Amino acid sequence: MKQILFITLFVFITLYGKSQPIVQAEAGYWQFPVIDRVFQAYQLAHPWNESSVQPLGLSAGVAAGWNQNIYALRGLQALGTIHYRYQSTSWSRISMPLIAGYHSASIEMLMRSHPRCLLQDAQNTGPLGTRWYIQLGGGYAWNLPFAKKYGERVTIHNDERYHSISGQFHGIVGTGWHALTIGHYVVTLESTLSWFPQFSLDGMATAVLGHNEPRLAETAQNSLLLQGCLRFTRLKKSSNWWEQPRSSE
C-alpha cells in the first residue's frame, strides 16, 4: 500500500505544474447486500427501537486533483484525483440507537476522450478536450469504519476502539459533460460507476451486533458505487466555450 501511495503522489507532484487543478463535490449510492445484512440483523434483534437503522447506502464526498492534456489530436485527457467519502446509517436522524459507517480515502486515475476520437483526429476541442466524453480508469481505496451505540464509541478486543482499516482496488467507467465556463473556471457534470471486486469492512458485524454468532459476512463481492459529481476546473486563461480548435489551456 505504501508503495502505491508513494508512486501515485510522485506522479501527482510531477504533473501538477503542467495541468489544471480541480475540486469537486460528490454524492453516490453504494450497493453491497452482504454488508447490509449486518444492519438488518441488528434491527431484527432490537424491534423495540423507535428509530429504524438503515443499511449503508448514501454517500457524500469531496475530491481534489488535476487534469492533464495528453494528446490534443485525439482529445485525450488524464484526470488524477484524491477523494474523501463518508457513509453512515444516520443521514436522516442524529439521535439514533446505532450510528455506524466508514470513512473512505481513495486515489484514482482516469483517461477520457470522445469515442469518435479513437478513430479520427478531433476537429474541435476545448481546454479540457471534447465537451462530451467517456472515461475509464481505476483506483485504490482505504476504509476506516466506525460504530457508536447511544452516543458512545463501540469497543472490541480488550476495550479497544473499533477501527479496522481495509483497502481494495476498484475499476471506474463514466461519462460527463463540460456544461459551461465562468471566467477561468469550467463547470462539469459527471456520473461514474465504480466496481469493487472485493469490499471489506473487517469487524463490522461484531461492532454492530456485539458478536458475530450468525457468522455474517463482512466482505462483499462485486460491490458497486453509482456516483454523480459537480466539478470545477481552473484554467490558466479564460476560454470562450469550446470554439478554439485544439486548445490545450
C-alpha positions in Angstrom: 0.0 0.0 0.0 2.8 2.4 0.9 4.5 1.8 -2.4 1.2 2.5 -4.3 0.7 5.8 -2.4 4.3 7.0 -2.9 4.2 6.3 -6.7 0.9 8.0 -7.1 1.8 11.1 -5.1 5.1 11.3 -7.1 3.1 11.3 -10.4 0.7 13.9 -9.0 3.5 16.3 -8.0 5.4 15.8 -11.3 2.4 16.6 -13.5 0.8 19.3 -11.3 2.7 22.2 -12.8 1.6 21.4 -16.3 -2.0 20.8 -15.5 -5.3 22.4 -14.5 -6.3 22.0 -10.8 -9.8 20.7 -10.0 -12.1 20.4 -7.0 -15.5 18.6 -6.9 -18.4 17.7 -4.7 -19.8 14.1 -4.9 -22.9 12.2 -3.9 -23.5 8.5 -4.5 -25.2 5.2 -3.7 -23.4 2.1 -2.6 -24.7 -1.4 -3.4 -23.4 -4.3 -1.2 -26.2 -6.6 0.1 -23.8 -8.7 2.1 -22.9 -5.9 4.4 -26.5 -4.6 4.5 -27.5 -7.9 6.3 -25.4 -6.9 9.3 -27.6 -3.8 9.9 -30.8 -5.8 9.1 -29.8 -8.3 11.7 -29.3 -5.5 14.3 -32.8 -4.1 13.5 -34.4 -7.5 13.9 -32.7 -8.0 17.2 -33.9 -4.6 18.5 -37.6 -4.3 17.3 -38.4 -2.0 20.2 -36.2 0.8 18.9 -38.3 3.8 17.8 -35.7 4.7 15.1 -35.0 2.1 12.4 -31.4 1.6 11.4 -31.0 1.9 7.7 -28.3 -0.1 5.8 -25.3 1.8 4.4 -26.3 3.3 1.1 -25.9 7.0 0.5 -22.5 8.7 0.5 -21.2 12.2 0.2 -17.7 13.3 -0.6 -15.2 15.8 -2.0 -12.2 15.5 -4.2 -9.3 17.5 -5.5 -6.7 16.8 -8.2 -5.6 17.8 -11.6 -6.5 17.5 -15.3 -3.7 17.0 -17.9 -3.9 17.2 -21.7 -2.2 14.1 -23.1 -2.9 14.1 -26.8 -5.0 17.0 -28.3 -5.4 15.5 -31.7 -7.4 12.6 -30.1 -9.0 14.7 -27.4 -7.2 12.6 -24.8 -7.1 13.9 -21.2 -5.9 12.4 -17.9 -7.5 13.1 -14.6 -5.9 12.3 -11.2 -7.9 12.8 -8.0 -7.7 12.2 -4.3 -11.2 11.5 -2.7 -12.7 11.6 0.7 -16.2 9.9 1.1 -18.4 9.4 4.1 -21.0 6.7 4.6 -23.3 6.4 7.6 -26.5 4.9 8.9 -27.6 8.3 10.4 -28.3 10.5 7.4 -31.9 11.1 8.5 -31.5 11.4 12.2 -28.6 12.1 14.6 -30.2 10.7 17.7 -30.0 7.0 16.7 -29.5 3.9 18.9 -26.8 2.9 16.5 -24.6 5.0 14.2 -22.2 3.1 12.1 -20.4 3.6 8.8 -17.0 4.3 7.4 -14.7 7.0 6.1 -13.1 6.3 2.8 -10.0 7.8 1.2 -9.0 6.9 -2.3 -6.6 7.8 -5.1 -8.0 7.5 -8.7 -6.5 7.9 -12.2 -8.8 8.2 -15.3 -8.3 8.6 -19.0 -11.1 10.3 -21.0 -12.0 11.2 -24.6 -14.8 11.2 -27.1 -15.5 7.7 -28.7 -15.2 9.2 -32.2 -11.7 10.5 -31.4 -10.5 6.9 -31.1 -10.9 6.5 -34.9 -10.1 10.0 -36.2 -8.5 13.3 -35.1 -10.5 15.7 -33.2 -11.7 18.8 -35.2 -12.7 21.0 -32.2 -11.6 20.5 -28.6 -11.8 22.8 -25.7 -9.4 23.4 -22.8 -10.4 20.0 -21.3 -10.8 18.1 -24.6 -14.2 17.3 -26.1 -17.3 18.7 -24.4 -18.9 15.3 -24.0 -16.7 12.4 -23.0 -16.4 8.9 -21.7 -13.7 7.8 -19.3 -12.0 4.7 -17.9 -9.7 4.2 -15.0 -9.1 2.7 -11.6 -8.0 3.5 -8.1 -7.3 2.2 -4.6 -9.4 3.0 -1.6 -8.7 2.8 2.2 -11.7 2.4 4.5 -11.9 3.3 8.2 -15.1 2.0 9.8 -16.7 3.3 13.0 -19.6 2.5 15.2 -21.4 4.3 18.1 -24.2 3.0 20.3 -26.2 5.6 22.2 -23.5 8.1 21.6 -20.6 6.0 22.8 -17.8 4.6 20.7 -18.0 0.9 20.3 -15.0 -1.0 21.7 -14.0 -4.6 20.8 -11.0 -6.8 21.6 -9.8 -5.7 25.0 -11.7 -2.4 25.1 -10.0 -1.0 22.0 -12.0 1.3 19.8 -13.3 -0.2 16.6 -11.1 1.0 13.7 -10.1 -1.8 11.4 -8.6 -0.3 8.2 -9.1 -2.2 5.0 -8.2 -1.4 1.4 -9.0 -2.6 -2.1 -8.6 -1.8 -5.8 -11.5 -0.7 -8.0 -12.3 0.0 -11.7 -14.2 3.0 -12.9 -16.3 3.8 -16.0 -18.1 7.1 -16.5 -19.3 9.9 -18.7 -19.5 13.6 -18.4 -20.4 17.0 -19.9 -18.5 20.2 -19.7 -21.5 22.4 -19.1 -20.2 25.9 -19.2 -17.3 28.2 -18.5 -17.3 31.1 -16.0 -14.1 33.2 -16.4 -11.2 30.9 -15.7 -13.4 28.0 -14.5 -15.1 25.1 -16.3 -18.2 23.6 -14.7 -18.5 19.9 -15.4 -21.4 17.4 -14.7 -20.2 13.8 -14.4 -21.5 10.4 -13.5 -19.4 7.3 -12.8 -19.8 3.7 -11.8 -17.1 2.1 -9.7 -16.7 -1.7 -9.4 -15.1 -3.2 -6.3 -14.2 -6.9 -6.9 -13.9 -7.3 -3.1 -15.0 -4.8 -0.5 -14.2 -5.5 3.2 -15.3 -3.9 6.5 -13.5 -6.2 8.9 -15.2 -6.5 12.3 -18.3 -4.6 11.3 -20.7 -7.4 12.4 -19.0 -7.7 15.8 -19.0 -4.0 16.3 -22.7 -3.6 15.4 -24.2 -6.8 17.0 -21.7 -7.2 19.8 -20.8 -10.7 18.4 -20.9 -12.5 15.1 -22.6 -15.8 16.1 -24.7 -15.8 12.9 -21.3 -15.6 11.1 -22.4 -12.8 8.8 -20.0 -12.0 6.0 -18.1 -8.8 6.3 -16.6 -8.9 2.8 -18.8 -8.2 -0.2 -18.1 -9.4 -3.7 -18.7 -7.2 -6.7 -19.8 -4.1 -4.9 -20.9 -1.0 -6.9 -20.8 2.7 -6.3 -23.0 4.8 -8.6 -21.9 8.4 -8.2 -22.6 11.9 -9.6 -20.3 14.9 -9.2 -20.1 18.6 -9.8 -16.6 19.6 -10.8 -14.8 23.0 -11.1 -11.6 23.1 -13.1 -9.4 26.2 -13.2 -7.9 27.2 -16.5 -4.7 29.1 -16.9 -6.6 31.6 -19.1 -10.2 32.2 -19.7 -11.8 30.4 -22.7 -14.9 31.0 -24.6 -16.6 27.6 -24.6 -15.1 25.0 -26.9 -14.8 27.1 -30.1 -11.0 27.2 -30.3 -9.7 24.1 -32.1 -7.2 22.0 -30.2 -6.7 24.4 -27.4 -4.7 22.9 -24.5 -5.2 25.7 -22.0 
